[in-house]
Amino acid sequence: MNGNPRIEISLDDQTLRVIADESTLKTFRISSSAKGMGFIEGSYRTPTGNFEICEKIGTDEPIGTIFKARKPNGIWNHEITYDEDLVLTRILRLTGKDPENQNTYDRFIYIHGTNHEDRIGQTASHGCIRLSNDDMIALFDIIPNQTQVFIHPMKQTKGKLLFLDCDSTLSAIEGIDELARLSDPAIFDEVVNLTNAAMNGDVPLSQVFKKRMEIIRPSLEMVRIVSQCYLDHIVPGAEKLIQHARQHGWTPIILSGGFEPIIRPFAAHLGIEHVEAVPLYFDASGNYVGYGEDYPTTRNLGKNEIIQQWKRATLPKKVIMIGDGTSDLETQPDVDLMIGFGGVVSRDKVKRGAGRWITQLDDLLLFEELSSEV
């Protein structure tokens, strides 16, 4: 190969080009993050800017080799469906060269082969750059170590984001209240009153959140039981709403002050990939050790922070929020439309302030909004 090759990646076009002497030698289709672009640890977003390939891993391994912690760990069977995102065939590990992307190495951002070859050309990864396994070998063989890489930031607006509260919106329960019921029936009323005070906007959410968790201290068994409660109390029309939204180009995202491990099975049932909710932490024996106290949705205006992150990361054409509480109403400055939902609990403040008000998730007015072209 004449000249030193470099790699240029376009998140807008979902392509990777190998360039030498200002000529494009090869173009590969890729898949970057389903959550867009970003630099925050744990965000699962693809960083942008200047990088360098600092490690080439997998030379002479068979195609489809599964890597765990960058070590060979079996061979992918393409006839088996894997829920997890496998790192396959070859790895080109990246290190960041710009101030904002210097954590790239520690974030384990790679260019690698994938078991999700059917999604190449779409934004679908957890932050890495995926290639088909044949293309990964072809790229690996022509790229030396220390090759310079530039990932171009997205510039094209596309897609639409539908943020949905969970408790008393998609499911008729309040998860925190159900945890309190399981923890100690004697404190159930106290926790319910705190929840209502926060949702009605009478007291700061951060104040209420910490107090409730100090009282409850949930176990893993409680997590399992309340996860099932969400499924047992799906609000009528929720499944139809999600299906309709997806058919009309919306990406549904659960945005909740509830707990991520409890909500995740419910989201999977609804076919919702993205859940923005509070982490829970347990020790090796399953004992509760804490929650994500710094997570945005534990405080007022926290949902705004997450919506702002998504907007910067994905450049959506339109954003809608649906929810029943004041934390949902607070998002109005950051969305095109805030739809208040009163089908489980009707809050006067939300009813008065929302851009739209509905009491059924499959209201025709709502479907008109979700079906409109941008």
N, C-alpha and C positions, 0 to 999 in steps of 0.2 A: 504494500500500500504506500503510495506516495504521500509525503507530508504526515504530520501528526493528526490523527483523527480527533474529532470532538463530537459530543452528543448534544443535540438540542431537542427538548421535549416540549410539546405544545399541549397544555391542559385543555384549551379550547377545541383543538382538532383531535385530541387523543391519539397523537402520533409521536414517535421517536425517530429522529433522523440522525444518521451517522454522516458527518461532513468532513471532508479532507480537501485541501486546496480550493476551498470555497465551492466545492461541488458536492452534491448529495449522493453518497454512495449507496445507501440503503435507507428505506423507510419502513418502520414497523408500526403496527397498530398496538395500542396499549390500553390499560385500564388504570386510572388514577383514583384517588379517594372518592368514595360516595359522599363524603362530607365536605368536599371541596378543598380549598387550600388554607394552610395555616401552619403555625410554628409551635403551638403550645404542646408541651409534654402531655401525653394521654388524650390528645384531641382526635387522633386517628385521621388527621388531615395531611395532605401532601404539601411539604414545604416547597418554596420557590426560590429562584436566584441561582447563584454560582455554587457548584459542588465539584468534588473530585472523587473518582473511584479509588478507594483506599485498600480494598481487598477483592480478590477474585476467588470464589469458593465453588468447588465442585468439579474441577478439571477431571475429565475421564470417567466421571460417574455416569451410570446409565440414565437415559432420559426418563423423567418421572420420579427420580430419587427424591424422597421426602427429607427435608432438613429440619431438625429440631435444635435450636440454639446453634445453628450453622454446622451441625454434624449430621452425616447421613443416618437416616433412621427408617429404612424400609423403602418400598417402591409403591407408588400410587397405582391403584387399580381403578381405571377410568369407568368400570362398570358399577362401582360402588359410589353412592352419594355420600359425600362428607359434608357435615354441617360447618366444620371449621375451615378457615382460610389457610390452605397448605402452601408452604414455600417449597417449590419444586425445581429440580433439574440443575439450575445454576443460580449463583448469587453474585451480583455486583453490589458491593456495599458502598454507601455514599458517606462522605464527610462534608459538612458545610463550610463554605469559605466566606460567608457574609456574617456580620454580627447577629442578625436575626435568626439565621439558620445554623448557628454553631452547635446546637444541641442535636443535630441530625444523626450523628453517629450514635449517641446515647439513646435516641428514639428508635434505633434499629430500622432505619429507612433503607430499603434495598430496591434494586431492579431484579426481578426474579420471575421464574415460571410459576404457573398456577393451575389449580384444579378447576378453576372457573373460566375455562377457555371460551365458553359460550357468552361470556360477558365482556370479552375484549372489545374495545371500541366504545365502552360505556364507563361512566364513573361508578366504580363498584368496589374498589379496594379499601383497605383499612389504613391507607397512608402511603404504602409503597407503590412502585410502578410495576404493574404486572404485564408480562408478555405471554403469548402461547409458548409451549415448551419447545417446539421446533424453532421458533424465532429466537428464543432465549439462547439456545445453543449457537445459532448463527451469529447473534450479536456477541456473545461471549468470546467466540473464536477470532473475531476481528478487532476486538477492543483490548488494548494493553492496560495494565495497571497505571494509575495516575492520569487516566484520561479525564479531560475537563468536561463537565456536564453543566448545561444551563437549562433550568426548568422555567419556562415563560409563565408568568401569572395569567390567570384568566382575565379576559377583557370583555367577552361577549355575555350579555345578560341572557339567561335562559332558565326555563323551568319555573315552577310555582311551589311555594312552601305553605303547607297547611299545618299549623300548630294546634294541638288539641290538648286541653286539660284532661286529666284522667278521672280523678275522684269526683263523683257527682256530675260527671259529664259523659264519659264513655262507660263508666260503671257506676251503679247507684250507691256504692259504698264510699265511705271515707276510710282509707286504709289505716291511717293512724288511730282512728277510733276503734277499728276492729282489733288492732294490736292491743289497745288498752283493755278491751273487753276480755281478751284472752289472758292478759297479764294479771289483772285483779279487778273483778267486777266492782269493787268498792270505789275504785278511782275512775271508772268509766265516765261517769257524769262530769267529773272535773275535766277530763281530757276533751270530751265533747264540747263543753263550754269554752275551753281554750281554743279549740279548732274553729268554732263559730265566731268567736271574737276576732280571730285573725282573718277569716274569710270575709267577714263583714267590714273589715278595715278599722275595727275599734282599737286594736293594739298592734304594735309592730310584730311582723311575722317572726323575726329572728328571736325576739323575746320568748314567744310562745313555743317555738321549735325546740329550743334547748330544754325548756322546762318539761315538755311532754316526754322527751327522750330519757331524761333523768328518772322520770317516774316509771316508764314502761320497760326499758332494757330488754328488747325482744330476743327470743331464741330463734334458732334455725327452724325449729318445728313450727313456731308461730309464723315465720315467713312463709312456710309451705301452706299452712292453713289459710292465711289471708290471700295468698296468690290464688287459691281455689275460689275464695270469696269473690274476687274480681270477676272470675269467669262465670260464677253462678249468678251474678247480678249485672250482666251486660245490659246497658240501656237499649230499649227497642230502637231499631234504626241505625245503631252504631256500625254494624257490619255492612249494611247497605251503603251508608255514608262513605266508609273507607273504600269500598269497591268502586263506587261512583267517582270519588275524587281521583283515584289512581287512573281510572279510564280516561279522565279529562286532564291528565298531565300534572297532577298535584303530587308532591312528595309529602306523605303524612308523617308527622313527628309528634310523639307524645312529649309534652312539656309540663312537668309536674313537680310539685313540692312533696310528692310521695317518694317511695323508695325503689330504686332501680331494680334490685334483685326480686322484689315482690311483683313489680309491674311487668317485668320482662316476659314471663310466660303469657300473660294477658295480651301483650303487644304482638307476640308471635302468633297467637290465635287469630288476631285481627289482620295479620299480614303486614304489620308495621315494623320496619327494620330499625328505625331510629327512636331511642328512648333517652330523653334528657331528664334525669331524676336523681335523687340523692343517694349516694353510695351508703351501704351498710358494711361494717367490718366485724368479723368474728375471728376468734383464735382457732388453733388447730383442733380443739375439742368442740368447736361450735358455739362457744360462749360469746355473747355480745361484748365488744370492746369499744364500740363507738360508731359514729356516722360522719359523713363528710361535712363538717361544720363550716367549711369555707365554700361549699357548693352554692352557686348563685341562688337556686330556688329556695334556700333556707332563709332568705331575707327579702324584704320588699324591693321591687324593681329588679329582682334577680332574673325573672323571666325575660325582661327587656335585654339584659346582658347577653343571654343565650341567643335570643333572636338577632341581636346585632352581630354576634359572632357568625351565625349562619349566613346572614346577609353579606358580610364581608367575604366569607369563604366561598359562596356559591353564586353571587350576583343574580338573585332571582328576579323575575319580571313582576311577580305579585306575591304578597304575603297576607295570609288570613290567620286570625287567632280565634278559637272557640273555647269558651269556658264559663264557669258559673261564679267565680270569686273575684275579689278586688285585685288580686295579683294578676288575674287575666285582664281585667279592665285597665290596669296600669300600662299594659303593652300598647295601648292605642297610638302613642307617638311613633312607634316603630313598626306598625303594620298598616296595610292598606285598608283593612276592615277588621274590627273586633266584633264578633258575634257573641252576645250574651245568651247563655242557655239556662232556662228555668224549669226544665222538665223533671228535675229531681229536687232541687232547692231553689226557690225564687228569692233573690236578694234585690231589694228595692234599689240600692245604689247602682248595681250592675244593670238592672233593667232601665233605669233612667239614663245611664251614661253610655251604654253600648251603641255601636253603629247600627246593629240589627238585634232584634230580640226574638228568640224562638223557644218553644216548649217541646218540640219534637225534632229529633235529629234528621228526619226525612221530610221536613217541611219543604213544600215546593219552592218557597222563596229562597231558602238556603241552596237548594239544588240549582236554581237560576244563577245565583252568585258563583257557585262552584263550576258551572258549565260555561261561564262567559269567557270570551276570548280576550287576551291581553294585547 
